[in-house]
Amino acid sequence: MKIKGLFVAILLLAIALPQMAGAQTERKYIRQGNRQFNSAFADSTKVDSTRFAAAEASYRKALEQDPNSWDASFNLANAMASQGRMEEAARQYQALGAKTDVDKTKRAAAYHNLGNCLLQSENLQGAIDAYKNALRNNPNDLETKYNLAWAQDKMKQQQNENQQNQNQNKQDQQQNQDQKQNQDQQQDQQQDQQQNQDQQQKDKQDQQSQDNQQQQPQQAQQQPEQNDEQMSKEDAMRILEALENDEKDVQEKVQKQKAQPQRRRTQKDW
């Protein structure tokens, strides 16, 4: 955005002679600063920042002669803005626009340049307010009207983009929430399945353990019966062996008796 031009001090013949000397010195530094400022644009291919610095120094010398010089202060703000020091220049323009003892055209120029500084600093709302203040002091300034319309359009675009970003963020958050909810549901299902499997496995193990406990007493009861049966067979074998041995002894005795000669019994008469 283009900065409004420089103001040149006007000679007032009604001023007393001692004050006129100071005013002439002030105007001399202002004119010197203006020449330095304008010469910075002599080369259309580049801007000579050193000329802006020199102009700033001249305007400060003018303010040393007259600290209340509105023109020197305005031109100083222009020099600072041209060097990219927008924050310093904006403060200077704000103070100049607030002065009520100067011509409205000057105040409008200060607010116009304030709007330009704020616009370059991406402060759209501040720039819009500044342009509106400029138009209150100079309603017919077409350049200010154009800058105001541009800033308002830029603000509208920014608001639309912000709204779109907010909608997109909400949509992304909803998608993330839905995705997380699905993941949680899947995890819950997996946990339920695992718990069911674990419960089934536990039930199976408990059933097997119960079956084993039921089988052990039966085996314990059967074991003595088997032992009794085994003992009975052993006893039977011993008895049979004893019987066989006795029978053998009897047969041996019988054989021995048969082998001995028979004594003939003598019958005795009584």
MARMAR-826069 format. One record per residue (C-alpha): z, y, x; residue number from 1; residue in three letters. Coordinates in steps of 0.5 Angstrom, whole numbers. Layout:
! residues N
((Z Y X) NUM 'Ala')
...
END
This chain:
! residues 270
((0 0 0) 1 'Met')
((-2 7 3) 2 'Lys')
((4 12 5) 3 'Ile')
((3 18 2) 4 'Lys')
((1 24 7) 5 'Gly')
((5 29 11) 6 'Leu')
((8 35 9) 7 'Phe')
((8 41 13) 8 'Val')
((13 47 12) 9 'Ala')
((11 53 9) 10 'Ile')
((12 60 12) 11 'Leu')
((17 64 8) 12 'Leu')
((17 71 9) 13 'Leu')
((23 73 6) 14 'Ala')
((27 69 11) 15 'Ile')
((31 74 16) 16 'Ala')
((29 74 23) 17 'Leu')
((34 70 26) 18 'Pro')
((33 64 21) 19 'Gln')
((25 65 22) 20 'Met')
((26 64 29) 21 'Ala')
((29 57 28) 22 'Gly')
((24 56 22) 23 'Ala')
((18 57 27) 24 'Gln')
((21 52 32) 25 'Thr')
((22 47 27) 26 'Glu')
((15 48 24) 27 'Arg')
((12 47 31) 28 'Lys')
((16 40 32) 29 'Tyr')
((13 38 25) 30 'Ile')
((6 40 27) 31 'Arg')
((7 37 33) 32 'Gln')
((9 30 30) 33 'Gly')
((4 31 25) 34 'Asn')
((-2 31 30) 35 'Arg')
((1 25 34) 36 'Gln')
((2 21 27) 37 'Phe')
((-5 22 25) 38 'Asn')
((-8 21 32) 39 'Ser')
((-5 14 32) 40 'Ala')
((-11 12 27) 41 'Phe')
((-16 15 32) 42 'Ala')
((-18 8 34) 43 'Asp')
((-20 5 27) 44 'Ser')
((-20 -2 31) 45 'Thr')
((-12 -1 32) 46 'Lys')
((-6 3 31) 47 'Val')
((-3 6 37) 48 'Asp')
((5 5 35) 49 'Ser')
((7 9 41) 50 'Thr')
((4 15 38) 51 'Arg')
((8 14 32) 52 'Phe')
((14 13 36) 53 'Ala')
((12 20 39) 54 'Ala')
((12 23 32) 55 'Ala')
((18 20 30) 56 'Glu')
((21 24 37) 57 'Ala')
((18 30 35) 58 'Ser')
((21 30 27) 59 'Tyr')
((28 29 30) 60 'Arg')
((27 35 34) 61 'Lys')
((25 39 28) 62 'Ala')
((31 36 24) 63 'Leu')
((36 39 30) 64 'Glu')
((33 46 29) 65 'Gln')
((34 45 21) 66 'Asp')
((38 39 19) 67 'Pro')
((36 40 12) 68 'Asn')
((29 40 13) 69 'Ser')
((26 36 7) 70 'Trp')
((19 36 10) 71 'Asp')
((22 33 17) 72 'Ala')
((26 28 14) 73 'Ser')
((20 26 10) 74 'Phe')
((15 25 16) 75 'Asn')
((21 22 20) 76 'Leu')
((21 16 14) 77 'Ala')
((13 16 15) 78 'Asn')
((14 15 22) 79 'Ala')
((19 9 21) 80 'Met')
((15 6 16) 81 'Ala')
((9 6 20) 82 'Ser')
((13 2 26) 83 'Gln')
((15 -3 21) 84 'Gly')
((22 -1 20) 85 'Arg')
((22 -1 13) 86 'Met')
((29 -2 11) 87 'Glu')
((31 5 15) 88 'Glu')
((25 8 12) 89 'Ala')
((27 6 5) 90 'Ala')
((34 9 6) 91 'Arg')
((31 16 8) 92 'Gln')
((26 16 2) 93 'Tyr')
((32 14 -3) 94 'Gln')
((36 20 -1) 95 'Ala')
((30 25 -1) 96 'Leu')
((28 22 -8) 97 'Gly')
((35 24 -10) 98 'Ala')
((35 31 -8) 99 'Lys')
((34 35 -14) 100 'Thr')
((33 42 -11) 101 'Asp')
((26 40 -9) 102 'Val')
((19 40 -12) 103 'Asp')
((18 34 -17) 104 'Lys')
((12 33 -13) 105 'Thr')
((15 32 -7) 106 'Lys')
((21 27 -10) 107 'Arg')
((15 23 -13) 108 'Ala')
((12 22 -6) 109 'Ala')
((19 20 -4) 110 'Ala')
((19 15 -9) 111 'Tyr')
((12 13 -8) 112 'His')
((13 11 -1) 113 'Asn')
((20 8 -3) 114 'Leu')
((16 3 -7) 115 'Gly')
((11 1 -2) 116 'Asn')
((17 0 3) 117 'Cys')
((20 -5 -2) 118 'Leu')
((14 -8 -4) 119 'Leu')
((13 -10 3) 120 'Gln')
((20 -13 3) 121 'Ser')
((18 -17 -3) 122 'Glu')
((23 -13 -7) 123 'Asn')
((19 -13 -13) 124 'Leu')
((24 -11 -18) 125 'Gln')
((26 -5 -13) 126 'Gly')
((19 -3 -12) 127 'Ala')
((17 -3 -20) 128 'Ile')
((24 2 -21) 129 'Asp')
((21 6 -15) 130 'Ala')
((14 7 -18) 131 'Tyr')
((17 9 -25) 132 'Lys')
((22 14 -22) 133 'Asn')
((15 17 -18) 134 'Ala')
((12 17 -25) 135 'Leu')
((17 21 -28) 136 'Arg')
((17 26 -23) 137 'Asn')
((9 26 -23) 138 'Asn')
((6 22 -29) 139 'Pro')
((-1 24 -27) 140 'Asn')
((-1 20 -20) 141 'Asp')
((-6 15 -21) 142 'Leu')
((-5 12 -14) 143 'Glu')
((3 11 -17) 144 'Thr')
((0 8 -23) 145 'Lys')
((-4 3 -20) 146 'Tyr')
((1 1 -15) 147 'Asn')
((6 0 -21) 148 'Leu')
((1 -4 -25) 149 'Ala')
((0 -9 -19) 150 'Trp')
((7 -10 -17) 151 'Ala')
((8 -12 -25) 152 'Gln')
((3 -17 -25) 153 'Asp')
((6 -20 -18) 154 'Lys')
((12 -20 -22) 155 'Met')
((9 -24 -28) 156 'Lys')
((6 -29 -23) 157 'Gln')
((12 -30 -19) 158 'Gln')
((16 -31 -26) 159 'Gln')
((11 -36 -28) 160 'Asn')
((11 -40 -22) 161 'Glu')
((19 -40 -22) 162 'Asn')
((18 -42 -29) 163 'Gln')
((13 -48 -27) 164 'Gln')
((18 -50 -21) 165 'Asn')
((24 -50 -26) 166 'Gln')
((20 -54 -30) 167 'Asn')
((18 -59 -25) 168 'Gln')
((25 -59 -22) 169 'Asn')
((27 -61 -29) 170 'Lys')
((22 -66 -30) 171 'Gln')
((23 -69 -23) 172 'Asp')
((31 -69 -24) 173 'Gln')
((29 -73 -31) 174 'Gln')
((25 -78 -27) 175 'Gln')
((30 -79 -22) 176 'Asn')
((35 -80 -27) 177 'Gln')
((31 -85 -31) 178 'Asp')
((29 -89 -24) 179 'Gln')
((37 -89 -23) 180 'Lys')
((38 -91 -29) 181 'Gln')
((33 -97 -29) 182 'Asn')
((36 -99 -22) 183 'Gln')
((43 -99 -25) 184 'Asp')
((41 -103 -31) 185 'Gln')
((37 -108 -26) 186 'Gln')
((43 -108 -22) 187 'Gln')
((48 -110 -28) 188 'Asp')
((43 -115 -30) 189 'Gln')
((43 -118 -23) 190 'Gln')
((51 -118 -23) 191 'Gln')
((51 -121 -29) 192 'Asp')
((46 -127 -27) 193 'Gln')
((50 -128 -21) 194 'Gln')
((57 -128 -25) 195 'Gln')
((54 -133 -30) 196 'Asn')
((52 -137 -24) 197 'Gln')
((58 -137 -20) 198 'Asp')
((62 -138 -27) 199 'Gln')
((57 -144 -28) 200 'Gln')
((58 -147 -21) 201 'Gln')
((66 -146 -22) 202 'Lys')
((66 -150 -28) 203 'Asp')
((62 -155 -25) 204 'Lys')
((67 -156 -19) 205 'Gln')
((73 -156 -24) 206 'Asp')
((70 -161 -28) 207 'Gln')
((68 -165 -22) 208 'Gln')
((75 -164 -20) 209 'Ser')
((78 -166 -26) 210 'Gln')
((74 -173 -26) 211 'Asp')
((76 -174 -19) 212 'Asn')
((83 -173 -22) 213 'Gln')
((82 -178 -28) 214 'Gln')
((79 -183 -23) 215 'Gln')
((85 -183 -18) 216 'Gln')
((90 -186 -23) 217 'Pro')
((86 -192 -25) 218 'Gln')
((84 -194 -18) 219 'Gln')
((91 -193 -17) 220 'Ala')
((93 -198 -23) 221 'Gln')
((87 -203 -21) 222 'Gln')
((90 -203 -14) 223 'Gln')
((96 -207 -15) 224 'Pro')
((93 -212 -20) 225 'Glu')
((88 -214 -15) 226 'Gln')
((94 -214 -10) 227 'Asn')
((97 -219 -15) 228 'Asp')
((91 -223 -16) 229 'Glu')
((90 -224 -8) 230 'Gln')
((97 -226 -8) 231 'Met')
((97 -231 -13) 232 'Ser')
((91 -234 -10) 233 'Lys')
((95 -234 -3) 234 'Glu')
((101 -237 -6) 235 'Asp')
((96 -243 -10) 236 'Ala')
((93 -244 -3) 237 'Met')
((100 -245 0) 238 'Arg')
((102 -250 -6) 239 'Ile')
((96 -254 -5) 240 'Leu')
((96 -255 2) 241 'Glu')
((104 -257 1) 242 'Ala')
((102 -262 -4) 243 'Leu')
((96 -265 0) 244 'Glu')
((101 -265 6) 245 'Asn')
((106 -269 2) 246 'Asp')
((101 -273 -1) 247 'Glu')
((99 -275 6) 248 'Lys')
((106 -276 8) 249 'Asp')
((107 -281 2) 250 'Val')
((100 -285 4) 251 'Gln')
((102 -285 11) 252 'Glu')
((109 -288 9) 253 'Lys')
((105 -293 4) 254 'Val')
((101 -295 9) 255 'Gln')
((107 -297 14) 256 'Lys')
((110 -301 9) 257 'Gln')
((104 -305 8) 258 'Lys')
((103 -306 15) 259 'Ala')
((111 -309 16) 260 'Gln')
((112 -317 14) 261 'Pro')
((115 -319 8) 262 'Gln')
((121 -322 8) 263 'Arg')
((122 -328 4) 264 'Arg')
((128 -328 0) 265 'Arg')
((132 -334 0) 266 'Thr')
((135 -336 -7) 267 'Gln')
((142 -337 -6) 268 'Lys')
((146 -342 -11) 269 'Asp')
((152 -340 -14) 270 'Trp')
END
